[in-house]
Amino acid sequence: MPTQSPGTGPTQGLWQGVRARWDRVDARLAAWMDRVGHPLHRVTLALVFLWFGSLKWYGHPTATTILAHTVFVGPPEVTVRILGAWEALIGLCLLFPALVRVALPLLGLRLLGTAAALAIRNDVCFAGSVLVPTPEGQYLVKDLMLFGAAVVIGGSVRHARG
């Protein structure tokens, strides 16, 4: 009786076909993500900054009130509006690829305010341990992720020009 080596037979061809189709779909999907990923990332980050900045500008309470008590620019209600305008400016700059290089230092300065609030007002930002942020602290810790996203966007600025 003839013996077949492992991995041969009628089902082997079927699996190779499925694997080849999956590889083509995966390659197309990865190429699409590569093509739209950075612009989508930039625009969604811009929209978040515009949205949250506008909330502050128009006087809606946000967790960044803690920044207003840390970064002393004036009365907290004035400081919150200044922060809102600053964040909206970051968002506007991110919307236009030519202005991304302006947005990044603005965002870096904004992150300094976040770091100051986390350090100076740790009693408000953390519930007894730096591993347990309060809702205000969670909002500020999220800024670290936004900064990381901005670094990724900034890293693609030169590539976008070709």
C-alpha positions in Angstrom: 0.0 0.0 0.0 1.5 3.4 -1.0 2.0 5.9 1.8 1.5 9.6 1.5 3.9 12.0 3.1 2.4 14.3 5.7 0.9 17.6 4.3 0.0 16.1 0.9 -3.3 15.1 -0.4 -6.5 16.7 -1.6 -7.0 19.0 1.4 -3.4 20.4 1.1 -4.3 22.2 -2.1 -7.5 23.6 -0.6 -5.6 25.0 2.4 -2.9 26.5 0.1 -5.7 28.2 -1.9 -7.3 29.6 1.3 -4.0 30.8 2.6 -3.1 32.5 -0.8 -6.5 34.3 -0.9 -6.1 35.4 2.8 -2.6 36.6 2.0 -3.9 38.8 -0.9 -6.8 40.2 1.2 -4.3 40.8 4.1 -1.9 42.6 1.7 -4.6 44.8 0.3 -5.9 45.7 3.8 -2.4 46.5 5.1 -1.7 48.7 2.0 -5.0 50.5 2.5 -4.2 51.1 6.2 -0.7 52.3 5.3 -2.2 54.8 2.8 -4.9 56.2 5.0 -3.6 55.6 8.5 -1.4 58.7 9.0 -3.9 61.2 7.5 -6.8 59.6 9.5 -4.7 59.6 12.6 -3.8 63.3 12.1 -7.4 64.3 11.4 -9.0 62.4 14.3 -6.4 63.9 16.7 -7.2 67.3 15.3 -10.9 66.8 15.8 -10.4 65.7 19.4 -8.3 68.9 20.1 -10.8 71.1 18.4 -13.8 69.4 20.2 -12.3 69.5 23.7 -10.8 72.9 23.2 -14.1 74.3 22.1 -15.8 72.9 25.2 -13.4 74.8 27.3 -13.6 78.0 25.3 -17.4 78.0 25.6 -17.3 77.4 29.4 -18.3 73.8 29.6 -16.6 72.1 32.6 -13.9 69.6 31.8 -11.3 67.7 33.8 -8.7 70.3 32.7 -9.9 72.6 35.4 -7.1 71.1 37.4 -4.7 72.6 34.9 -6.2 76.0 35.5 -5.3 75.6 39.2 -1.8 74.4 38.3 -0.8 76.7 35.4 -1.3 80.1 36.9 -2.3 82.4 34.0 -5.0 84.2 35.9 -8.4 83.2 37.4 -9.2 79.6 36.6 -12.2 80.5 34.3 -9.8 82.6 32.2 -7.1 80.0 32.2 -9.5 77.3 31.1 -10.6 79.5 28.1 -6.9 80.1 27.2 -6.3 76.4 27.4 -9.3 75.8 25.2 -8.1 78.3 22.6 -4.6 76.7 22.8 -6.1 73.2 22.2 -8.3 74.4 19.4 -5.2 76.0 17.7 -3.4 72.7 18.0 -6.4 71.0 16.4 -6.6 73.6 13.6 -2.9 73.2 12.9 -3.2 69.4 12.8 -6.0 69.7 10.2 -3.5 71.2 7.6 -0.5 69.1 6.8 1.6 72.2 6.2 1.0 73.3 9.8 1.8 70.0 11.6 5.2 71.3 12.5 3.5 74.3 14.3 1.1 71.9 16.1 3.8 69.7 17.6 5.6 72.4 19.7 2.2 73.7 20.8 1.3 70.2 21.9 4.6 69.8 23.6 4.0 72.9 25.7 0.5 71.7 26.5 2.0 68.4 27.7 4.3 70.4 30.1 1.1 71.7 31.7 -0.2 68.2 32.0 3.1 67.0 33.6 3.0 69.9 36.0 -0.6 69.2 37.1 0.3 65.5 37.6 3.3 66.4 39.7 2.0 69.4 41.6 -1.6 68.3 42.2 -1.0 64.6 42.6 -3.5 64.7 45.5 -6.2 65.5 43.0 -4.8 63.3 40.2 -4.2 60.1 42.1 -6.2 58.1 44.7 -3.3 57.3 47.1 -1.1 55.7 44.5 0.3 56.7 41.1 -1.2 53.4 39.8 -4.7 54.6 40.7 -5.6 57.8 38.9 -8.7 59.7 39.7 -11.0 60.7 36.8 -9.1 63.9 36.6 -5.9 62.0 36.6 -7.1 59.7 33.9 -7.9 62.6 31.7 -4.4 64.0 32.1 -2.7 60.6 31.7 -4.6 60.3 28.4 -2.7 63.3 27.3 0.4 61.1 27.2 -1.2 59.0 24.6 -2.2 62.0 22.6 1.5 63.2 22.7 2.6 59.7 21.5 0.1 60.0 18.6 1.5 63.4 17.8 5.0 62.0 17.7 3.9 59.3 15.2 2.3 62.0 13.1 5.4 64.2 13.3 7.6 61.3 12.3 5.7 61.1 9.0 5.9 64.8 8.1 9.0 64.4 5.9 7.6 61.2 4.3 4.4 63.0 3.3 6.4 65.4 1.1 8.0 62.6 -0.9 
